């Protein structure tokens, strides 16, 4: 009955069009009422404590870094460098998109920011070169999925706080899965464009490649700083967010000189607004998470899936299918905050590595950003690229299916994630 009250109240309020943060609060009120211990003071205390977390300080700084990256010329220089490397080969602009997405992922940790930058910079060029617009938009959207996987990652920060799992280990464990997804997109793009009639630019000279590398050099140092700093324990993920934000501000304002004081005000304002939305959502979800624990919902879910506890691979398949289903109707952050307290007891009972599960969970939620009808990244690409939603959806389908195939390959062979992860953080 408790599960029915929780799901019924949440889905009913969302169906009325209530914003997800307020829906989570109302769901918490319904649970408290059902349990017979409604207390507005407890509700307020949990709401405040939900966002009172030191690791969550990483969120506003990563948001700021993402805004600076797009406004201060870092994104453009990274794209130009990728163009100099592979822009001349058949379908080269698609490979440029994938390479740029991997590098940008190591700067902002936001799928929406990366997708918006890549759409504005590359979609017109891809269409001009003769690529199908829907397919090009679909590739850019699918590349946005890599953003929350390769560190730094706002999704890993939120999951780490909600599940009490090491954020540093999650960051390092996400590097190779992000690369596997990129390779899957690379192969899919090659297969889809192998017979297209395209305009291919001339191969850049070694001097031009070196010039592009030199111009993008400062931006390219940021991922290296993050990975080395986390690997050797120089700073925590929260401190890494501050380092990235300060370095990106310095590079954009003092070295590239593309960030004026007027733009700086707009950058801070935009990142503050986005941070406020995310943090209120986190705070509201923590109320529901506390009540989920009080109502012993995880225990009930564990008892339902008891037969699968001795079969970790089947259990992982079941949990991934559940996250896939939820991801079609809900955005990434609320999905993490709602399902984490429910699924983590199952993970621990089955003896599954929490870091491995966290990586798989975030990958699945990231792919959910391009699954219709709610896909946030799909909406971003459609809006920035001035495309219809059905066009982007059609274009992203082959890439999304390959990403799910890579996901379930990592479920079948956990060593694809765990072996490189242990090598990195041990």
C-alpha positions in Angstrom: 0.0 0.0 0.0 2.9 2.4 0.8 4.4 1.9 -2.6 1.0 2.6 -4.2 0.7 5.8 -2.2 4.2 7.0 -3.1 3.9 6.2 -6.9 0.2 7.2 -7.1 0.7 10.6 -5.5 3.8 11.4 -7.5 2.4 10.4 -10.9 -0.9 12.1 -10.2 0.7 15.4 -9.3 3.0 15.3 -12.2 0.1 14.5 -14.5 -1.5 17.8 -13.4 1.6 19.6 -14.7 3.1 20.5 -11.3 6.9 21.1 -11.5 8.8 18.1 -10.4 10.3 19.7 -7.3 6.9 20.6 -5.9 5.6 17.2 -7.0 8.2 15.6 -4.8 7.3 17.8 -1.9 3.6 16.9 -2.3 4.5 13.3 -2.6 6.3 13.6 0.7 3.3 15.1 2.3 1.1 12.3 1.0 3.5 9.7 2.5 3.6 11.5 5.8 -0.2 11.6 5.9 -0.4 7.9 5.0 2.1 7.0 7.8 0.1 9.1 10.3 3.0 11.3 11.4 2.5 14.6 9.4 4.6 17.3 10.9 5.4 20.5 9.0 8.5 21.1 11.1 10.0 17.8 10.1 9.2 18.6 6.4 11.0 22.0 6.7 14.0 20.5 8.5 14.5 17.8 5.8 14.0 20.4 3.1 16.8 22.6 4.5 19.1 19.7 5.3 18.6 18.2 1.8 20.8 20.9 0.3 23.1 21.4 3.3 25.9 19.2 1.9 29.5 20.1 1.2 29.9 17.9 -1.9 26.9 19.7 -3.5 29.0 22.9 -3.6 30.5 21.3 -6.7 27.2 21.8 -8.6 27.2 25.7 -8.9 30.9 25.7 -9.8 30.5 23.1 -12.6 27.5 25.1 -13.8 29.6 28.2 -13.9 32.4 26.5 -15.7 29.9 25.3 -18.4 28.6 28.8 -18.9 32.1 30.3 -19.1 33.2 27.5 -21.5 30.4 28.5 -24.0 30.7 32.3 -23.6 34.5 32.6 -23.3 35.6 30.9 -26.5 36.8 27.6 -25.0 34.2 25.5 -26.8 34.9 27.1 -30.1 38.7 26.5 -29.9 38.2 22.9 -28.9 36.0 22.4 -31.9 38.5 24.1 -34.2 41.2 21.8 -32.9 39.1 18.7 -33.6 38.4 20.1 -37.1 42.1 20.4 -37.8 42.6 16.8 -36.8 39.9 14.9 -38.6 37.7 17.4 -40.4 39.1 16.4 -43.8 38.1 12.7 -43.7 34.7 11.3 -45.0 32.1 12.2 -42.4 34.8 14.1 -40.6 32.4 16.7 -39.0 30.7 13.8 -37.2 34.1 12.6 -35.8 34.8 16.2 -34.8 31.5 16.3 -32.9 32.4 13.1 -31.0 36.0 14.3 -30.2 34.8 17.7 -29.1 32.0 16.2 -27.0 34.5 14.0 -25.1 36.7 17.0 -24.4 33.9 19.3 -23.5 32.5 16.6 -21.1 35.7 16.9 -19.2 35.1 20.6 -18.7 31.4 21.2 -17.7 29.8 17.8 -16.7 26.5 19.1 -18.2 24.8 17.3 -21.1 22.6 20.3 -21.9 25.5 22.8 -22.0 27.6 20.5 -24.2 24.7 19.8 -26.6 23.9 23.5 -26.9 27.5 24.5 -27.7 27.9 21.7 -30.3 24.6 22.4 -32.0 25.4 26.1 -32.4 28.9 25.5 -33.6 28.6 22.3 -35.7 25.1 21.7 -36.9 25.2 24.5 -39.6 28.6 23.2 -40.8 27.3 19.6 -41.0 24.2 20.6 -43.0 26.3 22.8 -45.4 28.7 19.8 -46.0 25.8 17.7 -47.2 24.9 15.7 -44.1 21.2 15.0 -43.3 20.1 17.5 -40.8 18.1 15.1 -38.7 20.9 12.6 -38.5 23.4 15.4 -37.7 21.2 16.7 -34.9 20.7 13.1 -33.6 24.5 12.6 -33.4 25.0 15.9 -31.5 22.2 14.9 -29.1 23.7 11.5 -28.6 27.1 13.0 -28.0 25.6 15.2 -25.3 24.9 12.0 -23.3 28.7 11.7 -22.8 28.7 14.9 -20.8 27.5 13.5 -17.4 29.8 10.4 -17.7 33.3 11.6 -18.4 34.4 13.6 -15.3 33.6 16.1 -14.0 29.9 15.1 -13.7 27.1 16.8 -11.9 25.1 13.5 -12.0 27.9 11.7 -10.2 28.0 14.4 -7.5 24.3 14.1 -6.9 24.4 10.3 -6.9 27.4 10.2 -4.6 25.6 12.4 -2.1 22.4 10.5 -2.3 24.0 7.0 -2.1 27.0 7.9 0.2 29.4 6.7 -2.4 32.9 8.2 -3.1 32.5 10.9 -5.7 36.2 10.7 -6.6 35.9 7.0 -7.4 32.8 7.6 -9.5 34.6 10.3 -11.4 37.5 8.1 -12.3 35.4 5.1 -13.0 33.4 7.1 -15.6 36.3 7.8 -17.9 36.5 4.5 -19.8 32.7 3.9 -20.1 32.5 7.4 -21.6 35.2 6.3 -24.1 33.3 3.1 -24.9 30.1 5.1 -25.7 32.1 7.5 -27.9 33.6 4.5 -29.8 30.0 3.1 -30.3 28.9 6.5 -31.7 32.1 6.6 -33.9 31.3 3.2 -35.5 27.6 4.1 -36.0 28.4 7.4 -37.7 30.9 5.7 -40.0 28.2 3.1 -41.0 25.5 5.6 -41.6 27.6 8.0 -43.6 29.8 5.6 -45.6 27.7 6.2 -48.8 26.8 9.8 -48.5 27.9 12.3 -51.1 29.7 14.9 -49.1 31.8 18.0 -49.5 35.1 17.3 -47.8 37.4 20.2 -46.9 41.1 20.0 -47.7 43.4 18.4 -45.2 45.0 20.9 -42.8 48.8 21.2 -42.9 50.9 20.3 -39.9 51.4 24.0 -39.2 47.6 24.6 -39.1 47.1 21.6 -36.8 49.8 22.9 -34.5 48.3 26.4 -34.5 44.9 25.0 -33.6 46.4 23.0 -30.8 48.3 26.0 -29.5 45.1 28.1 -29.5 43.1 25.4 -27.7 46.0 24.4 -25.5 44.8 26.3 -22.4 41.3 24.8 -22.7 42.8 21.3 -23.1 44.8 21.6 -19.9 41.6 21.7 -17.8 40.6 18.0 -18.2 44.2 17.0 -17.5 44.2 19.1 -14.3 41.0 17.4 -13.1 42.1 13.8 -13.8 45.6 14.2 -12.3 44.3 16.1 -9.3 41.7 13.4 -8.5 43.9 10.5 -9.3 46.7 11.7 -6.9 44.4 13.1 -4.2 45.5 16.7 -4.7 41.9 17.9 -4.4 38.4 16.6 -3.7 35.7 16.7 -6.4 34.2 19.8 -4.7 37.6 21.5 -4.8 38.1 20.3 -8.4 34.9 22.2 -9.3 36.3 25.4 -7.9 39.6 24.9 -9.7 37.9 24.3 -13.0 35.6 27.4 -12.6 38.5 29.7 -11.6 40.8 28.4 -14.3 38.1 28.7 -17.0 37.3 32.3 -15.9 41.0 33.1 -16.0 41.5 31.5 -19.4 38.4 33.1 -21.0 39.0 36.6 -19.4 42.7 37.1 -19.2 44.2 34.8 -21.9 41.6 34.5 -24.6 40.1 37.9 -23.6 36.6 36.9 -24.9 34.8 37.4 -21.6 33.9 41.0 -20.8 32.6 42.4 -17.5 29.1 42.7 -19.0 29.2 39.1 -20.2 30.6 38.0 -16.8 27.5 39.3 -15.1 25.2 37.4 -17.5 27.3 34.2 -17.0 27.0 34.4 -13.2 23.3 35.1 -13.4 22.6 32.2 -15.8 24.6 29.7 -13.7 22.9 31.0 -10.5 19.5 30.4 -12.0 20.3 26.9 -13.1 21.9 26.1 -9.8 18.8 27.3 -7.9 16.6 25.0 -9.9 18.9 22.0 -9.4 19.4 22.6 -5.6 15.7 23.1 -4.9 15.1 19.9 -6.7 17.7 18.1 -4.6 16.3 19.5 -1.4 12.7 18.5 -2.3 13.9 15.0 -3.3 15.7 14.5 0.0 12.3 14.9 1.8 10.9 12.1 -0.2 14.1 10.1 0.2 13.9 10.4 4.0 10.2 9.3 4.0 11.0 6.4 1.7 13.4 5.2 4.3 11.0 5.7 7.2 8.2 3.9 5.3 10.7 1.0 4.7 10.0 1.1 0.9 13.5 -0.3 0.1 12.9 -3.3 2.3 9.6 -4.0 0.4 11.4 -3.7 -3.0 14.2 -6.0 -1.8 11.6 -8.6 -0.8 10.0 -8.3 -4.2 13.3 -8.9 -6.0 14.6 -11.5 -3.5 14.9 -14.3 -6.2 17.3 -12.1 -8.2 19.7 -11.3 -5.3 21.8 -14.5 -6.0 22.0 -13.5 -9.7 23.7 -10.0 -9.8 23.7 -9.8 -13.6 20.0 -10.5 -13.9 19.4 -8.1 -11.1 21.4 -5.4 -12.9 19.4 -6.1 -16.1 16.1 -5.7 -14.1 17.3 -2.4 -12.5 18.6 -1.0 -15.8 15.2 -1.8 -17.5 13.5 0.0 -14.7 15.7 3.1 -15.1 15.2 3.0 -18.8 11.4 3.1 -18.4 11.5 5.9 -15.8 14.0 7.9 -18.0 11.4 8.2 -20.8 9.1 10.2 -18.6 11.4 11.9 -16.1 14.6 14.1 -16.2 17.9 12.9 -15.0 18.2 14.6 -11.6 14.8 13.6 -10.1 15.3 10.1 -11.4 18.6 9.8 -9.5 17.1 11.3 -6.4 14.0 9.1 -6.4 15.5 5.8 -7.4 18.8 5.9 -5.5 17.4 5.3 -2.0 15.2 2.5 -3.4 17.8 0.6 -5.4 20.9 1.0 -3.2 19.7 -1.6 -0.6 19.3 -4.1 -3.5 22.8 -3.3 -4.7 24.3 -3.9 -1.3 22.2 -7.0 -0.6 23.4 -8.5 -4.0 27.0 -7.7 -3.3 27.3 -5.4 -6.4 30.1 -2.8 -6.3 28.4 0.5 -5.5 30.8 2.4 -7.7 30.1 0.1 -10.7 26.4 0.4 -10.1 26.7 4.2 -9.9 28.4 4.4 -13.2 25.8 2.2 -14.9 23.0 4.1 -13.2 24.3 7.5 -14.4 24.9 6.2 -18.0 21.3 4.9 -18.1 20.0 8.2 -16.8 22.2 10.1 -19.3 20.8 8.1 -22.2 17.3 9.0 -20.8 18.1 12.6 -21.8 17.7 11.6 -25.4 14.7 9.3 -25.1 11.4 10.8 -26.1 9.1 12.3 -25.1 10.8 14.2 -22.3 14.4 14.1 -23.4 16.0 17.4 -22.3 18.9 17.2 -24.7 16.5 16.5 -27.6 14.6 19.7 -26.7 17.9 21.6 -26.5 19.1 20.4 -29.9 15.7 21.1 -31.5 15.6 24.6 -30.0 19.1 25.7 -30.7 19.2 24.0 -34.2 15.7 25.2 -35.1 14.4 21.7 -35.8 11.2 19.9 -35.2 11.3 17.5 -32.3 10.3 14.5 -34.5 13.2 15.3 -36.8 15.7 15.1 -33.9 14.0 12.0 -32.5 14.3 10.2 -35.9 17.9 11.2 -36.2 19.0 10.1 -32.7 17.3 6.6 -32.8 20.3 4.6 -34.3 22.7 6.3 -31.9 20.5 5.8 -28.9 20.1 2.1 -29.7 23.9 1.7 -29.9 24.3 3.4 -26.6 21.8 1.1 -25.0 23.7 -1.8 -26.6 27.0 -0.6 -25.1 25.2 -0.2 -21.7 24.0 -3.8 -21.6 27.4 -5.0 -22.9 28.9 -3.4 -19.7 26.1 -5.2 -17.7 27.2 -8.5 -19.1 30.9 -7.8 -18.8 31.3 -5.6 -15.7 35.1 -5.8 -16.1 34.8 -3.2 -18.9 34.1 -0.7 -16.1 35.6 -2.2 -12.9 39.1 -3.2 -14.2 40.1 0.3 -15.6 38.4 2.0 -12.7 40.4 0.1 -10.1 43.6 0.8 -12.0 42.8 4.5 -12.0 41.9 5.0 -8.3 44.1 2.4 -6.6 
